[in-house]
Amino acid sequence: MKHRVQGRKLGRTSSHRLAVLRNLSTSLFRHERITTTLMKAKELRPFAERLITISKRETLHARRLVLRDIHDKDVVAKMFDALSSRYAQRPGGYTRIIKLGPRRGDNAEIARIELVDAEVQKKAADTPAKTEKKAKPAKGADKDAAAPKKGARTKGATPRTESKSKSKGGSAPRKVGKSGS
């Protein structure tokens, strides 16, 4: 019976599992949202929320407890400065898990785990590209100049080949003998 047995093994030894959870939580606190498998996200949630609860104490002992699991001092500083003040009035539930569907290669269930009220930084290059519209060519523009000529090869295109024989017997041509008589 499986009474009072908590957690998922994730197909790893206990030390490897702990290392995976530490790395995932470091990435989660650095980027404030990560994409991983659903089982890893479900296992990461209590681990990460416990670290946020400890960081809300803002004492030296709490900082050392968090540094046991998060080895990046910049991420720990962010936790004690930004995240602890953001979640000061929140009693728990600092993360959310959003299911994204199956992964293409092995059909594993993928999920996004993110911090609630996350301030995810969007790339500055993506924002202007979406708002600008491409200029349309004038109506009287020469359409033939832009279109490639028939039979011309374009860069990266592969030539099409046709099958040499359409007979059912195979690819070799059949020999026809002389008709005698």
C-alpha positions as CSV (number, residue, x, y, z in Angstrom):
1,M,0.0,0.0,0.0
2,K,1.1,3.5,-0.7
3,H,0.0,5.3,2.4
4,R,1.8,8.6,3.3
5,V,4.2,8.3,0.4
6,Q,4.5,11.7,-1.2
7,G,6.1,13.0,-4.3
8,R,6.9,11.6,-7.7
9,K,10.2,9.8,-8.5
10,L,10.4,11.1,-12.1
11,G,12.5,8.1,-13.1
12,R,15.6,9.5,-11.2
13,T,17.6,8.8,-8.1
14,S,16.9,11.0,-5.1
15,S,20.0,13.2,-5.6
16,H,19.2,13.7,-9.3
17,R,15.6,14.5,-8.5
18,L,16.7,17.1,-6.0
19,A,19.1,18.6,-8.5
20,V,16.4,18.8,-11.1
21,L,14.0,20.6,-8.7
22,R,16.8,23.0,-7.7
23,N,17.5,23.8,-11.3
24,L,13.9,24.2,-12.3
25,S,13.2,26.5,-9.3
26,T,16.2,28.6,-10.1
27,S,14.9,29.0,-13.7
28,L,11.4,29.7,-12.5
29,F,12.5,32.5,-10.2
30,R,14.9,34.0,-12.8
31,H,12.4,34.0,-15.7
32,E,9.1,33.9,-13.7
33,R,7.7,31.3,-16.1
34,I,9.1,28.1,-17.6
35,T,7.8,25.3,-19.8
36,T,8.4,21.7,-18.7
37,T,6.6,18.4,-18.4
38,L,3.4,18.3,-16.4
39,M,4.8,15.9,-13.8
40,K,7.9,18.0,-13.2
41,A,5.7,21.1,-12.9
42,K,3.4,19.4,-10.3
43,E,6.5,18.3,-8.4
44,L,8.1,21.7,-8.6
45,R,5.1,23.7,-7.3
46,P,5.4,22.8,-3.6
47,F,9.2,23.0,-3.7
48,A,9.1,26.5,-5.2
49,E,6.3,27.7,-3.0
50,R,8.1,26.6,0.1
51,L,11.1,28.6,-0.9
52,I,9.0,31.7,-1.5
53,T,7.4,31.3,1.9
54,I,10.8,31.1,3.5
55,S,12.0,34.2,1.6
56,K,9.1,36.2,3.0
57,R,10.8,36.1,6.5
58,E,13.7,38.2,5.2
59,T,16.2,37.1,7.9
60,L,19.7,35.9,7.5
61,H,18.7,32.4,8.5
62,A,16.0,32.4,5.9
63,R,18.4,33.6,3.3
64,R,20.8,30.7,4.2
65,L,17.9,28.2,4.0
66,V,17.1,29.4,0.5
67,L,20.7,29.5,-0.6
68,R,20.8,25.7,0.3
69,D,18.6,25.1,-2.7
70,I,19.2,28.1,-5.0
71,H,22.9,28.5,-5.7
72,D,22.6,31.6,-7.8
73,K,23.0,34.7,-5.5
74,D,21.4,37.0,-8.0
75,V,18.2,34.9,-8.0
76,V,18.2,34.8,-4.2
77,A,18.6,38.6,-4.1
78,K,15.6,38.9,-6.5
79,M,13.6,36.6,-4.2
80,F,14.3,38.5,-1.1
81,D,13.9,42.0,-2.7
82,A,11.1,41.7,-5.4
83,L,9.3,38.4,-4.8
84,S,9.0,38.7,-1.0
85,S,7.5,42.2,-1.2
86,R,5.2,41.1,-4.1
87,Y,3.8,38.2,-2.1
88,A,3.9,39.8,1.4
89,Q,0.1,39.8,1.8
90,R,-0.5,36.6,-0.1
91,P,-0.9,33.5,2.2
92,G,0.1,30.9,-0.4
93,G,-0.6,29.9,-4.0
94,Y,2.3,31.7,-5.6
95,T,2.4,29.6,-8.8
96,R,0.0,28.4,-11.4
97,I,0.2,25.5,-13.8
98,I,-1.2,25.8,-17.3
99,K,-1.4,22.7,-19.5
100,L,-0.2,23.1,-23.0
101,G,-0.9,19.7,-24.6
102,P,1.3,16.9,-25.7
103,R,4.9,17.3,-26.9
104,R,5.5,16.5,-30.5
105,G,8.4,14.0,-30.2
106,D,7.3,11.7,-27.4
107,N,3.7,12.8,-26.6
108,A,4.6,13.8,-23.0
109,E,2.2,16.3,-21.5
110,I,3.7,19.8,-21.4
111,A,2.8,22.5,-19.0
112,R,3.8,26.1,-18.2
113,I,4.4,26.9,-14.6
114,E,4.6,30.6,-13.8
115,L,4.5,32.9,-10.8
116,V,1.2,34.5,-10.1
117,D,1.3,38.3,-10.9
118,A,4.4,37.7,-12.9
119,E,6.0,40.6,-14.6
120,V,7.3,38.7,-17.6
121,Q,9.6,40.9,-19.8
122,K,8.6,40.9,-23.4
123,K,11.2,41.3,-26.1
124,A,11.4,44.8,-27.4
125,A,12.1,43.5,-31.0
126,D,8.8,41.6,-31.1
127,T,6.5,44.4,-30.2
128,P,7.1,46.9,-33.1
129,A,7.2,44.1,-35.7
130,K,3.6,43.1,-34.8
131,T,2.2,46.6,-34.9
132,E,3.8,47.7,-38.2
133,K,2.1,46.7,-41.5
134,K,4.0,45.8,-44.6
135,A,3.8,48.2,-47.5
136,K,1.8,46.9,-50.4
137,P,3.2,47.3,-53.9
138,A,1.5,49.8,-56.2
139,K,-1.3,48.5,-58.5
140,G,0.6,49.3,-61.7
141,A,3.8,47.5,-60.6
142,D,5.2,44.9,-62.9
143,K,4.1,41.5,-61.5
144,D,6.2,39.5,-63.9
145,A,9.5,41.0,-62.6
146,A,8.8,39.7,-59.1
147,A,7.6,36.2,-60.0
148,P,10.3,33.6,-60.9
149,K,10.3,32.3,-64.5
150,K,8.8,28.9,-65.2
151,G,11.4,26.2,-64.8
152,A,13.9,28.5,-63.0
153,R,15.4,27.1,-59.9
154,T,15.1,29.1,-56.6
155,K,17.5,29.0,-53.8
156,G,17.0,26.0,-51.5
157,A,14.5,24.3,-53.9
158,T,15.0,20.6,-54.7
159,P,14.3,19.4,-58.2
160,R,11.3,17.0,-58.7
161,T,11.9,13.7,-60.2
162,E,9.3,11.5,-62.0
163,S,9.2,7.8,-61.8
164,K,10.8,6.2,-64.8
165,S,8.5,3.3,-65.1
166,K,4.8,3.1,-64.6
167,S,4.4,-0.6,-65.3
168,K,3.3,-2.9,-62.5
169,G,6.0,-5.5,-63.2
170,G,8.9,-3.5,-61.7
171,S,11.3,-0.8,-62.7
172,A,13.2,-2.7,-65.5
173,P,11.7,-2.4,-69.0
174,R,10.3,-5.6,-70.5
175,K,12.0,-7.2,-73.4
176,V,9.9,-7.9,-76.4
177,G,10.8,-10.9,-78.5
178,K,10.5,-11.3,-82.3
179,S,7.2,-12.6,-83.4
180,G,8.1,-15.4,-85.7
181,S,5.6,-17.1,-88.1
